[in-house]
Amino acid sequence: MAECIREMHRRGVAVVLVEQKLAIALKVSTRVCVMGHGQIVFEGTPQQLASDDRLLADWLAV
């Protein structure tokens, strides 16, 4: 699936991926949005998200 998404990106196709597994989403994304309580609480690159420990703990920790 990840390779399919990457190929679409190479061809210039925009993809909106809704995924609960963060590791998968971060591997195929160039931009990330995190929603909480119906609002976007983060928007940025996968690298920015991965380096934001507080955001990860508040919104994405299990």
C-alpha positions in Angstrom: 0.0 0.0 0.0 2.8 2.4 0.9 4.5 2.0 -2.4 1.2 2.6 -4.2 0.8 5.9 -2.4 4.4 6.9 -3.1 3.9 6.1 -6.8 0.8 8.3 -7.0 2.8 11.1 -5.3 5.5 10.7 -7.9 2.9 11.1 -10.6 1.6 14.3 -9.0 -1.6 12.9 -7.6 -2.7 14.3 -4.2 -3.7 11.7 -1.7 -5.6 12.3 1.6 -4.8 9.4 3.9 -6.7 8.8 7.1 -4.7 6.3 9.1 -4.7 5.3 12.8 -1.2 3.8 12.6 1.2 6.7 12.9 4.3 4.8 11.7 2.6 4.0 8.4 1.3 7.5 7.9 4.7 9.1 8.7 6.5 6.9 6.1 4.3 8.0 3.2 3.4 11.5 4.0 4.9 14.9 3.1 2.4 16.8 5.2 0.6 15.7 8.4 -2.5 17.0 10.1 -3.6 15.7 13.6 -7.2 16.2 14.6 -8.5 16.3 18.1 -12.1 16.9 19.2 -13.0 17.9 15.6 -10.3 20.5 15.2 -6.8 20.4 13.6 -4.4 20.6 16.5 -1.2 20.1 14.4 -0.2 20.7 10.8 3.3 20.2 9.5 5.8 17.8 8.2 6.2 14.2 9.5 9.6 15.3 11.0 8.0 18.2 12.9 5.4 15.8 14.3 7.9 13.1 15.3 10.0 15.7 17.2 7.0 17.2 19.1 7.0 15.0 22.2 4.2 16.9 23.9 1.9 16.7 20.9 2.6 13.0 20.6 1.9 12.4 24.3 -1.3 14.6 24.3 -2.9 13.4 21.1 -1.3 10.2 19.8 -0.1 8.2 22.8 -2.1 5.1 23.6 
